[in-house]
């Protein structure tokens, strides 16, 4: 999610600074996020000109405008910081940093987002709505199917292989594969050069990295990046999550995530119509993304009253929801 990089300067999900449709005549891409914490609605919006520069940003809580920054015209409104107990913020120092280019070491933005500066430079209590927003955004996870294991340097996995030396962690990975329908036993060996190598355990050890299928490698990468985390994710976005899975494994992944992360909002994208099933998901949790970018729940895409006995995939293929595609 772009908000993660905006608030914490982390790597972006959108690569190479491509934010707008190639045919768009707009100068900036507008990002809008809404959260609800303790009954309060938090709205954070900004426009991004490039990978490293914002055009403007604003924060609203319920009906209150907390701040607004227009970086192009150098117009700023910080009058309502008192609503979030941040009226002690030295905004003059922030504005001075914009003019001087005085960003922290390693920061490449030409305009440091004020929200990031605010969270990092004001003493806020744990009950502060900004701290709650920060904690939520920090735990948002984005994983793309294009990040399969073979596309990364082997060095990327050395530290993870080191954690697998813990026998329980290796057993947990093995059980994860078994739950997904891949019956296997795993062995981790340390080679003479000090590197670690993961194997399938058979009569002879079979190197995992060189022999696992694309689907198995995708599962491994999913496990590596998410399952062992010490924090519980607040939101998980899995883009084309089943690109390398057969339909049974894709169903297993959905069931696994529904059971393991019951308090987490999960968004999965797919082209697999087999997953349009009442066995896996309610119709109000299945959405069609139209060519114009509009999301419509299946229950709102038909005049029929959808029931558990309906074959949603068959209805989709027969054109029942065609006008919403």
Secondary structure in CASP SS format (residue, H / E / C, confidence):
PFRMAT SS
TARGET T0000
AUTHOR 0000-0000-0000
METHOD secondary structure of the structure
MODEL  1
X C 1.00
X H 1.00
X H 1.00
X H 1.00
X H 1.00
X H 1.00
X H 1.00
X H 1.00
X C 1.00
X C 1.00
X C 1.00
X C 1.00
X C 1.00
X C 1.00
X C 1.00
X C 1.00
X C 1.00
X C 1.00
X C 1.00
X C 1.00
X C 1.00
X C 1.00
X C 1.00
X C 1.00
X C 1.00
X C 1.00
X C 1.00
X C 1.00
X E 1.00
X E 1.00
X E 1.00
X E 1.00
X E 1.00
X E 1.00
X E 1.00
X E 1.00
X E 1.00
X C 1.00
X C 1.00
X E 1.00
X E 1.00
X E 1.00
X E 1.00
X E 1.00
X E 1.00
X E 1.00
X E 1.00
X E 1.00
X E 1.00
X E 1.00
X C 1.00
X C 1.00
X E 1.00
X E 1.00
X E 1.00
X E 1.00
X E 1.00
X E 1.00
X E 1.00
X E 1.00
X E 1.00
X C 1.00
X C 1.00
X E 1.00
X E 1.00
X E 1.00
X E 1.00
X E 1.00
X E 1.00
X E 1.00
X C 1.00
X C 1.00
X C 1.00
X C 1.00
X E 1.00
X E 1.00
X E 1.00
X C 1.00
X C 1.00
X C 1.00
X H 1.00
X H 1.00
X H 1.00
X H 1.00
X C 1.00
X C 1.00
X C 1.00
X C 1.00
X C 1.00
X C 1.00
X H 1.00
X H 1.00
X H 1.00
X H 1.00
X H 1.00
X H 1.00
X H 1.00
X H 1.00
X H 1.00
X H 1.00
X C 1.00
X C 1.00
X C 1.00
X C 1.00
X C 1.00
X C 1.00
X C 1.00
X C 1.00
X C 1.00
X C 1.00
X C 1.00
X C 1.00
X C 1.00
X H 1.00
X H 1.00
X H 1.00
X H 1.00
X H 1.00
X H 1.00
X H 1.00
X H 1.00
X C 1.00
X C 1.00
X C 1.00
X C 1.00
X C 1.00
X C 1.00
X C 1.00
X H 1.00
X H 1.00
X H 1.00
X H 1.00
X H 1.00
X H 1.00
X H 1.00
X H 1.00
X H 1.00
X H 1.00
X C 1.00
X E 1.00
X E 1.00
X E 1.00
X E 1.00
X E 1.00
X H 1.00
X H 1.00
X H 1.00
X C 1.00
X H 1.00
X H 1.00
X H 1.00
X C 1.00
X C 1.00
X H 1.00
X H 1.00
X H 1.00
X H 1.00
X H 1.00
X H 1.00
X H 1.00
X H 1.00
X H 1.00
X H 1.00
X C 1.00
X C 1.00
X C 1.00
X H 1.00
X H 1.00
X H 1.00
X H 1.00
X H 1.00
X H 1.00
X H 1.00
X H 1.00
X H 1.00
X H 1.00
X H 1.00
X H 1.00
X H 1.00
X C 1.00
X C 1.00
X C 1.00
X C 1.00
X C 1.00
X C 1.00
X E 1.00
X E 1.00
X E 1.00
X E 1.00
X E 1.00
X C 1.00
X C 1.00
X C 1.00
X C 1.00
X C 1.00
X E 1.00
X E 1.00
X E 1.00
X E 1.00
X E 1.00
X C 1.00
X C 1.00
X C 1.00
X C 1.00
X C 1.00
X E 1.00
X E 1.00
X H 1.00
X H 1.00
X H 1.00
X H 1.00
X C 1.00
X C 1.00
X H 1.00
X H 1.00
X H 1.00
X H 1.00
X H 1.00
X H 1.00
X H 1.00
X H 1.00
X H 1.00
X H 1.00
X H 1.00
X H 1.00
X H 1.00
X H 1.00
X C 1.00
X C 1.00
X C 1.00
X C 1.00
X C 1.00
X C 1.00
X C 1.00
X E 1.00
X E 1.00
X E 1.00
X E 1.00
X E 1.00
X C 1.00
X C 1.00
X C 1.00
X C 1.00
X C 1.00
X C 1.00
X C 1.00
X H 1.00
X H 1.00
X H 1.00
X H 1.00
X H 1.00
X H 1.00
X H 1.00
X H 1.00
X H 1.00
X H 1.00
X H 1.00
X H 1.00
X H 1.00
X H 1.00
X C 1.00
X C 1.00
X C 1.00
X C 1.00
X E 1.00
X E 1.00
X E 1.00
X E 1.00
X C 1.00
X C 1.00
X C 1.00
X C 1.00
X H 1.00
X H 1.00
X H 1.00
X C 1.00
X C 1.00
X C 1.00
X C 1.00
X C 1.00
X C 1.00
X C 1.00
X H 1.00
X H 1.00
X H 1.00
X C 1.00
X E 1.00
X E 1.00
X E 1.00
X C 1.00
X C 1.00
X C 1.00
X C 1.00
X C 1.00
X E 1.00
X E 1.00
X E 1.00
X H 1.00
X H 1.00
X H 1.00
X C 1.00
X C 1.00
X C 1.00
X C 1.00
X C 1.00
X C 1.00
X C 1.00
X C 1.00
X C 1.00
X C 1.00
X C 1.00
X H 1.00
X H 1.00
X H 1.00
X H 1.00
X H 1.00
X H 1.00
X C 1.00
X C 1.00
X C 1.00
X C 1.00
X H 1.00
X H 1.00
X H 1.00
X C 1.00
END
